[in-house]
Amino acid sequence: MPILPSAVGAPAPAAPAPTAASAASAAFRDSASVGLGLVPLGLAFGVLVTQSGLAWWWATAFTALVYAGSFEFLLVGLVAAVAPLGTVALTALLVNIRHVFYALSFPLHRVRGRLGRTYSTFALTDEAYALTTGQQARSWPGGRILWLQSFMHLYWVGAATAGGLLGALIPAGVTGLDFALTALFTVLALDAVREQRGDLSTPVLALLSALAARVLVPGQMLPVAFVLFTAALLARHLSTRRAARDA
């Protein structure tokens, strides 16, 4: 059979674009491990809401509309104490200012549509950032990123709502649920270190920042270490971008 000229050297057909169902399925698998940490933490938050004297539905409102992780735990106490709005706003700024630096490397440009980008910005949590900026996520399309953030938001809202409804049945002296946040961040940090096998600069910067804060201001070690670490990351980002531009 003669070979058609148009078939000679023809490029291979492009791989089919991922469907919404496949993107959602992949995102569900990606979010499952983090969800195991978010569920007990959300339950603990819901219990805290009801045991602080607030109605159970406040847990749903906080997690669905605020969705700021550690700040929500502080917000419960602020609301229960009827703190001034200025105090609430300042606390939110200090706790969540790290998200400004997340924007330097979060793949928001892959998300399509104004509505999608708005929600992706709103749902940019520590866990979402850790999962979407890793080595394995560099080829993820925007739909998969959105689904991932939606699933993690759903875990958080659902678990907090369940914790709020069951809060009256759980004794106030139960301990250990709050450690879920520490354990979750530890696992994410270990995964990030494993992916950066040839570059341990980030953990080294974190260690040096902690040691410097311990020596300089031992009474305020944690906030000073955060400031030093953030400044070091920003300086590294600027120097890397300048070197890439010069090259």
Residue frames as qw, qx, qy, qz and C-alpha x, y, z in Angstrom:
[[0.000, 0.890, 0.457, 0.000, 0.00, 0.00, 0.00],
 [0.408, 0.512, -0.052, 0.754, 1.48, 3.38, -0.93],
 [0.371, -0.490, -0.455, 0.644, 2.25, 5.78, 1.90],
 [0.118, 0.911, 0.341, 0.202, 0.40, 9.04, 1.69],
 [0.440, 0.442, -0.198, 0.756, 2.74, 12.04, 1.64],
 [0.331, -0.690, 0.049, -0.642, 0.72, 13.80, 4.31],
 [0.875, -0.467, -0.097, -0.086, 1.33, 10.92, 6.69],
 [0.783, 0.180, -0.249, 0.541, 5.11, 11.03, 6.34],
 [0.345, 0.144, -0.326, 0.868, 6.68, 12.89, 9.22],
 [0.381, -0.651, -0.308, -0.580, 3.27, 13.84, 10.59],
 [0.092, -0.416, 0.611, -0.668, 3.36, 14.85, 14.24],
 [0.235, -0.232, -0.929, 0.167, 1.94, 12.45, 16.78],
 [0.326, -0.680, -0.441, -0.487, -1.57, 13.27, 17.89],
 [0.069, -0.472, 0.451, -0.755, -1.70, 15.40, 20.99],
 [0.187, -0.199, -0.899, 0.342, -2.76, 13.81, 24.23],
 [0.249, -0.676, -0.548, -0.426, -6.40, 14.47, 25.04],
 [0.095, -0.490, 0.313, -0.808, -7.04, 17.27, 27.49],
 [0.129, -0.142, -0.890, 0.413, -8.05, 16.06, 30.95],
 [0.322, -0.579, -0.551, -0.506, -11.77, 16.11, 31.56],
 [0.346, -0.596, 0.243, -0.682, -13.38, 17.69, 34.59],
 [0.922, -0.316, -0.055, -0.219, -14.13, 14.24, 36.00],
 [0.860, 0.138, -0.273, 0.409, -10.51, 13.06, 35.66],
 [0.191, 0.548, -0.309, 0.754, -9.22, 16.31, 37.18],
 [0.599, -0.542, 0.139, -0.573, -11.61, 15.95, 40.11],
 [0.976, -0.159, -0.151, 0.003, -10.63, 12.31, 40.63],
 [0.680, 0.303, -0.319, 0.587, -6.92, 13.14, 40.60],
 [0.077, -0.583, 0.260, -0.766, -7.44, 16.08, 42.96],
 [0.800, -0.467, -0.015, -0.377, -9.39, 13.88, 45.36],
 [0.930, -0.034, -0.222, 0.292, -6.49, 11.44, 45.54],
 [0.419, 0.459, -0.271, 0.735, -4.05, 14.31, 46.01],
 [0.286, -0.564, 0.181, -0.753, -6.09, 15.82, 48.84],
 [0.827, -0.341, -0.412, -0.175, -6.88, 12.59, 50.70],
 [0.683, -0.060, -0.471, 0.556, -3.72, 12.49, 52.81],
 [0.063, 0.231, -0.223, 0.945, -4.07, 16.14, 53.83],
 [0.575, -0.409, -0.282, -0.650, -7.77, 15.57, 54.51],
 [0.762, -0.278, -0.561, 0.165, -6.84, 12.99, 57.13],
 [0.407, -0.092, -0.387, 0.822, -5.15, 15.79, 59.03],
 [0.168, -0.245, -0.092, -0.950, -7.79, 18.44, 58.37],
 [0.588, -0.428, -0.570, -0.383, -10.71, 16.32, 59.62],
 [0.609, -0.453, -0.532, 0.375, -9.57, 15.88, 63.25],
 [0.260, -0.071, -0.135, 0.954, -8.38, 19.48, 63.30],
 [0.291, -0.320, -0.349, -0.831, -11.78, 20.64, 62.02],
 [0.622, -0.487, -0.608, -0.080, -13.52, 18.53, 64.65],
 [0.501, -0.306, -0.404, 0.702, -11.37, 20.16, 67.32],
 [0.029, 0.101, 0.080, 0.991, -12.27, 23.60, 65.97],
 [0.457, -0.432, -0.504, -0.592, -15.99, 22.83, 66.01],
 [0.630, -0.471, -0.566, 0.245, -15.76, 21.60, 69.58],
 [0.359, -0.143, -0.222, 0.895, -13.88, 24.77, 70.55],
 [0.164, -0.311, -0.289, -0.891, -16.62, 26.92, 69.00],
 [0.591, -0.522, -0.496, -0.364, -19.44, 25.33, 70.98],
 [0.679, -0.422, -0.440, 0.409, -17.48, 25.12, 74.21],
 [0.271, 0.034, -0.097, 0.957, -16.70, 28.85, 73.89],
 [0.176, 0.490, 0.542, -0.659, -20.42, 29.59, 74.21],
 [0.300, 0.350, -0.362, -0.810, -21.18, 30.13, 70.51],
 [0.837, 0.255, 0.260, -0.408, -23.88, 28.34, 68.53],
 [0.752, -0.061, 0.591, 0.285, -22.76, 25.34, 66.43],
 [0.607, 0.703, 0.321, 0.184, -23.43, 27.13, 63.14],
 [0.072, -0.943, 0.275, 0.173, -20.65, 29.58, 63.89],
 [0.597, -0.334, 0.654, 0.322, -18.24, 26.74, 63.11],
 [0.600, 0.489, 0.569, 0.278, -19.74, 26.45, 59.63],
 [0.201, 0.972, 0.122, 0.014, -19.70, 30.21, 59.10],
 [0.334, -0.802, 0.416, 0.268, -16.09, 30.63, 60.21],
 [0.586, -0.188, 0.700, 0.362, -14.75, 27.78, 58.11],
 [0.530, 0.581, 0.570, 0.240, -16.81, 28.56, 55.01],
 [0.196, 0.952, 0.173, 0.156, -16.40, 32.35, 54.93],
 [0.276, -0.886, 0.359, 0.097, -13.15, 33.05, 56.78],
 [0.963, 0.221, 0.003, 0.151, -11.20, 29.87, 55.97],
 [0.209, 0.841, -0.401, 0.297, -7.93, 30.99, 57.51],
 [0.761, 0.078, -0.586, 0.267, -6.82, 27.98, 59.54],
 [0.498, -0.173, -0.539, 0.657, -4.91, 29.07, 62.62],
 [0.077, -0.172, 0.077, -0.979, -6.51, 32.53, 62.60],
 [0.583, -0.389, -0.469, -0.537, -9.94, 30.93, 63.00],
 [0.650, -0.335, -0.599, 0.326, -8.87, 29.46, 66.35],
 [0.248, -0.107, -0.270, 0.924, -7.88, 32.97, 67.46],
 [0.252, -0.268, -0.312, -0.876, -11.06, 34.42, 66.00],
 [0.560, -0.475, -0.667, -0.125, -13.23, 32.26, 68.24],
 [0.481, -0.416, -0.450, 0.628, -11.69, 33.84, 71.32],
 [0.095, -0.013, 0.073, 0.993, -11.91, 37.32, 69.83],
 [0.385, -0.370, -0.509, -0.675, -15.60, 36.91, 69.00],
 [0.587, -0.490, -0.634, 0.112, -16.39, 35.39, 72.38],
 [0.416, -0.398, -0.302, 0.760, -14.64, 38.35, 74.05],
 [0.223, 0.906, 0.360, 0.016, -16.40, 40.88, 71.75],
 [0.530, -0.330, 0.179, 0.760, -13.03, 42.29, 70.68],
 [0.246, 0.761, -0.012, -0.601, -12.99, 45.56, 68.67],
 [0.814, 0.559, 0.158, 0.017, -12.89, 45.23, 64.89],
 [0.227, 0.873, -0.425, 0.080, -9.52, 46.98, 64.81],
 [0.470, -0.502, 0.718, -0.105, -8.04, 44.27, 67.03],
 [0.838, 0.223, 0.494, -0.063, -9.52, 41.54, 64.85],
 [0.628, 0.776, -0.050, 0.024, -8.17, 43.17, 61.68],
 [0.004, 0.812, -0.576, 0.091, -4.67, 43.64, 63.11],
 [0.646, -0.284, 0.701, -0.098, -4.58, 40.05, 64.34],
 [0.831, 0.448, 0.327, -0.038, -5.68, 38.78, 60.93],
 [0.430, 0.860, -0.273, 0.038, -2.94, 40.81, 59.23],
 [0.210, -0.693, 0.681, -0.109, -0.17, 39.56, 61.51],
 [0.721, -0.099, 0.677, -0.110, -1.24, 35.92, 61.34],
 [0.760, 0.466, 0.451, 0.043, -1.91, 35.76, 57.59],
 [0.154, 0.882, -0.272, -0.354, 0.72, 38.10, 56.17],
 [0.449, -0.323, 0.771, 0.315, 2.73, 35.05, 55.04],
 [0.619, 0.506, 0.600, 0.022, 0.17, 34.53, 52.26],
 [0.260, 0.905, -0.136, -0.308, 1.57, 37.61, 50.52],
 [0.109, -0.611, 0.737, 0.268, 4.77, 35.67, 49.88],
 [0.622, 0.160, 0.766, -0.007, 2.87, 32.58, 48.73],
 [0.558, 0.764, 0.194, -0.258, 1.81, 34.57, 45.68],
 [0.002, -0.744, 0.564, 0.358, 5.42, 34.60, 44.47],
 [0.023, 0.288, -0.924, -0.251, 5.28, 30.94, 43.47],
 [0.520, 0.295, 0.717, -0.358, 1.65, 29.81, 43.63],
 [0.198, 0.058, 0.736, 0.644, 0.54, 28.73, 40.09],
 [0.322, 0.573, 0.464, -0.594, -2.48, 31.03, 39.88],
 [0.245, 0.495, -0.425, -0.717, -1.73, 31.71, 36.20],
 [0.052, 0.004, -0.958, -0.283, -2.89, 28.17, 35.35],
 [0.175, 0.493, 0.765, -0.375, -6.38, 28.78, 36.74],
 [0.074, 0.291, 0.533, 0.791, -8.79, 30.05, 34.10],
 [0.256, -0.699, -0.544, -0.386, -11.59, 32.56, 34.55],
 [0.064, -0.557, 0.281, -0.779, -12.03, 35.46, 36.92],
 [0.773, -0.451, 0.017, -0.446, -14.33, 33.48, 39.21],
 [0.948, -0.031, -0.255, 0.189, -11.92, 30.55, 39.36],
 [0.490, 0.373, -0.350, 0.706, -8.96, 32.78, 40.17],
 [0.343, -0.587, 0.173, -0.713, -10.95, 34.62, 42.83],
 [0.899, -0.369, -0.029, -0.233, -11.84, 31.39, 44.59],
 [0.865, 0.151, -0.282, 0.388, -8.32, 30.00, 44.19],
 [0.195, 0.524, -0.335, 0.759, -6.92, 33.13, 45.84],
 [0.596, -0.519, 0.133, -0.598, -9.47, 32.87, 48.66],
 [0.970, -0.211, 0.006, -0.118, -8.74, 29.17, 49.19],
 [0.581, 0.546, -0.484, 0.361, -4.94, 29.55, 49.21],
 [0.733, -0.656, 0.126, -0.133, -4.09, 27.83, 52.49],
 [0.246, -0.676, 0.691, 0.073, -0.77, 26.49, 53.74],
 [0.680, 0.001, 0.733, 0.015, -1.78, 22.96, 52.76],
 [0.667, 0.693, 0.269, -0.044, -2.91, 23.98, 49.26],
 [0.181, 0.901, -0.385, -0.084, 0.32, 25.89, 48.72],
 [0.436, -0.492, 0.751, 0.059, 2.45, 22.97, 49.87],
 [0.709, 0.210, 0.673, 0.028, 0.72, 20.55, 47.49],
 [0.583, 0.771, 0.256, -0.005, 0.48, 22.77, 44.41],
 [0.152, 0.917, -0.366, -0.043, 4.06, 24.08, 44.42],
 [0.699, -0.389, 0.588, 0.124, 5.82, 20.73, 44.77],
 [0.086, -0.386, 0.752, 0.527, 7.79, 18.99, 42.05],
 [0.227, 0.249, 0.929, 0.154, 4.97, 16.59, 41.15],
 [0.224, 0.742, 0.539, -0.330, 2.47, 19.45, 40.72],
 [0.116, -0.484, 0.305, 0.812, 4.34, 21.41, 38.03],
 [0.061, -0.049, -0.761, -0.644, 2.23, 19.84, 35.26],
 [0.101, 0.506, 0.800, -0.306, -1.13, 20.11, 37.00],
 [0.042, 0.495, 0.450, 0.743, -3.76, 22.05, 35.03],
 [0.176, -0.264, 0.242, -0.917, -5.82, 24.80, 36.63],
 [0.730, -0.284, -0.316, -0.536, -8.88, 22.58, 36.98],
 [0.771, -0.128, -0.576, 0.239, -7.01, 20.09, 39.11],
 [0.255, 0.137, -0.433, 0.853, -5.73, 22.88, 41.35],
 [0.428, -0.281, -0.005, -0.859, -9.24, 24.25, 41.83],
 [0.823, -0.238, -0.443, -0.266, -10.65, 20.82, 42.62],
 [0.616, 0.010, -0.590, 0.521, -7.86, 20.22, 45.12],
 [0.000, -0.166, 0.338, -0.926, -8.61, 23.47, 46.94],
 [0.615, -0.260, -0.202, -0.717, -12.35, 22.76, 46.87],
 [0.800, -0.179, -0.572, 0.001, -11.92, 19.30, 48.42],
 [0.452, 0.003, -0.548, 0.704, -9.71, 20.65, 51.21],
 [0.251, -0.216, 0.116, -0.936, -12.21, 23.43, 51.87],
 [0.743, -0.244, -0.384, -0.491, -14.99, 20.83, 52.01],
 [0.682, -0.102, -0.646, 0.329, -13.03, 18.68, 54.49],
 [0.197, 0.082, -0.425, 0.880, -12.51, 21.68, 56.73],
 [0.443, -0.199, -0.027, -0.874, -16.11, 22.94, 56.64],
 [0.778, -0.186, -0.507, -0.321, -17.62, 19.47, 57.01],
 [0.621, -0.081, -0.642, 0.443, -15.39, 18.45, 59.91],
 [0.038, 0.104, -0.360, 0.926, -15.90, 21.75, 61.76],
 [0.579, -0.224, -0.193, -0.760, -19.66, 21.52, 61.32],
 [0.792, -0.189, -0.578, -0.053, -19.65, 17.96, 62.68],
 [0.453, -0.002, -0.567, 0.688, -17.48, 19.08, 65.58],
 [0.211, -0.197, 0.153, -0.945, -19.87, 21.93, 66.33],
 [0.723, -0.234, -0.336, -0.556, -22.88, 19.61, 66.33],
 [0.839, -0.181, -0.496, 0.130, -21.13, 17.05, 68.53],
 [0.222, 0.515, -0.429, 0.708, -19.40, 19.59, 70.73],
 [0.566, -0.492, 0.215, -0.626, -21.87, 19.27, 73.56],
 [0.977, -0.136, -0.102, -0.129, -21.23, 15.52, 73.73],
 [0.743, 0.307, -0.360, 0.474, -17.42, 15.78, 73.97],
 [0.587, -0.698, -0.240, 0.334, -15.95, 16.49, 77.42],
 [0.122, 0.982, -0.124, 0.075, -14.07, 19.76, 77.74],
 [0.502, -0.702, 0.490, 0.125, -10.99, 18.03, 79.13],
 [0.904, 0.264, 0.275, 0.192, -10.22, 16.01, 75.99],
 [0.118, -0.816, 0.399, 0.401, -6.68, 16.75, 74.78],
 [0.564, -0.140, 0.713, 0.392, -4.66, 15.79, 71.73],
 [0.530, 0.679, 0.498, 0.100, -6.93, 16.94, 68.89],
 [0.100, 0.971, -0.084, -0.198, -5.10, 20.25, 68.62],
 [0.466, -0.508, 0.606, 0.396, -1.86, 18.41, 67.86],
 [0.705, 0.459, 0.519, 0.149, -3.29, 17.49, 64.43],
 [0.314, 0.948, -0.036, -0.025, -2.16, 20.88, 63.06],
 [0.263, -0.757, 0.581, 0.144, 1.42, 20.37, 64.22],
 [0.667, -0.061, 0.726, 0.158, 1.50, 16.81, 62.86],
 [0.626, 0.688, 0.364, 0.034, 0.03, 17.90, 59.52],
 [0.197, 0.949, -0.243, -0.048, 2.60, 20.67, 59.00],
 [0.470, -0.558, 0.668, 0.144, 5.40, 18.29, 60.02],
 [0.723, 0.224, 0.636, 0.152, 4.38, 15.78, 57.35],
 [0.492, 0.853, 0.163, 0.048, 4.12, 18.50, 54.69],
 [0.089, -0.896, 0.423, 0.101, 7.54, 19.85, 55.65],
 [0.605, -0.307, 0.713, 0.177, 9.10, 16.39, 55.42],
 [0.696, 0.508, 0.491, 0.127, 7.57, 15.85, 51.98],
 [0.291, 0.955, -0.066, -0.012, 8.95, 19.19, 50.80],
 [0.314, -0.732, 0.587, 0.146, 12.44, 18.33, 52.07],
 [0.714, 0.011, 0.680, 0.169, 12.35, 14.95, 50.27],
 [0.604, 0.728, 0.311, 0.092, 11.43, 16.64, 46.99],
 [0.188, 0.938, -0.269, 0.110, 14.31, 19.13, 47.32],
 [0.944, -0.218, 0.018, 0.246, 16.96, 16.43, 47.69],
 [0.687, 0.259, 0.011, 0.679, 19.70, 18.47, 46.07],
 [0.061, 0.543, -0.046, 0.837, 18.79, 21.79, 47.67],
 [0.505, -0.519, -0.627, 0.285, 18.55, 22.02, 51.44],
 [0.198, 0.276, -0.107, 0.935, 18.79, 25.81, 51.47],
 [0.452, -0.556, -0.246, -0.653, 15.25, 26.33, 52.76],
 [0.795, -0.505, -0.332, 0.059, 15.61, 24.13, 55.87],
 [0.621, -0.015, -0.222, 0.751, 19.05, 25.67, 56.46],
 [0.018, -0.443, -0.050, -0.895, 17.57, 29.17, 56.27],
 [0.637, -0.589, -0.300, -0.397, 14.83, 28.16, 58.71],
 [0.811, -0.333, -0.320, 0.359, 17.37, 26.73, 61.16],
 [0.440, 0.144, -0.128, 0.877, 19.62, 29.77, 60.96],
 [0.245, -0.554, -0.169, -0.778, 16.63, 32.09, 61.47],
 [0.750, -0.562, -0.317, -0.145, 15.57, 30.16, 64.56],
 [0.747, -0.190, -0.257, 0.583, 19.09, 30.18, 66.01],
 [0.234, 0.324, -0.020, 0.916, 19.52, 33.90, 65.35],
 [0.445, -0.605, -0.218, -0.623, 16.17, 34.69, 66.98],
 [0.814, -0.449, -0.350, 0.117, 17.06, 32.50, 69.95],
 [0.621, -0.071, -0.195, 0.756, 20.31, 34.40, 70.49],
 [0.102, 0.325, 0.080, 0.937, 19.08, 37.92, 69.73],
 [0.472, -0.269, 0.106, -0.833, 15.57, 37.95, 71.22],
 [0.161, -0.002, -0.980, 0.113, 14.98, 34.79, 73.28],
 [0.253, 0.302, 0.637, -0.663, 11.75, 36.13, 74.73],
 [0.596, 0.570, 0.111, -0.555, 10.20, 36.65, 71.29],
 [0.354, -0.300, 0.794, 0.393, 11.88, 33.82, 69.41],
 [0.483, 0.407, 0.768, 0.106, 8.96, 32.63, 67.28],
 [0.351, 0.887, 0.263, -0.146, 7.81, 35.94, 65.72],
 [0.074, -0.820, 0.435, 0.364, 11.39, 37.13, 65.20],
 [0.451, -0.159, 0.821, 0.312, 12.32, 33.81, 63.56],
 [0.498, 0.624, 0.602, 0.022, 9.32, 34.15, 61.23],
 [0.191, 0.948, -0.029, -0.254, 10.39, 37.65, 60.23],
 [0.229, -0.644, 0.640, 0.351, 13.99, 36.61, 59.60],
 [0.513, 0.094, 0.827, 0.209, 12.95, 33.53, 57.64],
 [0.447, 0.776, 0.438, -0.077, 10.52, 35.52, 55.50],
 [0.074, 0.915, -0.254, -0.304, 13.16, 38.15, 54.77],
 [0.366, -0.419, 0.764, 0.326, 15.67, 35.45, 53.83],
 [0.540, 0.374, 0.743, 0.129, 13.21, 33.77, 51.44],
 [0.337, 0.904, 0.210, -0.159, 12.37, 37.10, 49.82],
 [0.097, -0.807, 0.475, 0.339, 16.06, 37.98, 49.40],
 [0.469, -0.146, 0.824, 0.281, 16.73, 34.57, 47.85],
 [0.515, 0.622, 0.590, 0.009, 13.83, 34.97, 45.45],
 [0.215, 0.948, -0.034, -0.232, 15.00, 38.40, 44.31],
 [0.221, -0.655, 0.642, 0.332, 18.59, 37.28, 43.85],
 [0.538, 0.104, 0.814, 0.195, 17.52, 34.18, 41.90],
 [0.463, 0.779, 0.420, -0.052, 15.27, 36.22, 39.62],
 [0.065, 0.918, -0.268, -0.286, 18.06, 38.77, 39.02],
 [0.376, -0.420, 0.763, 0.316, 20.54, 36.01, 38.20],
 [0.552, 0.378, 0.732, 0.127, 18.09, 34.41, 35.76],
 [0.341, 0.908, 0.189, -0.156, 17.47, 37.78, 34.09],
 [0.096, -0.814, 0.478, 0.316, 21.21, 38.49, 33.75],
 [0.487, -0.152, 0.818, 0.265, 21.79, 35.05, 32.28]]
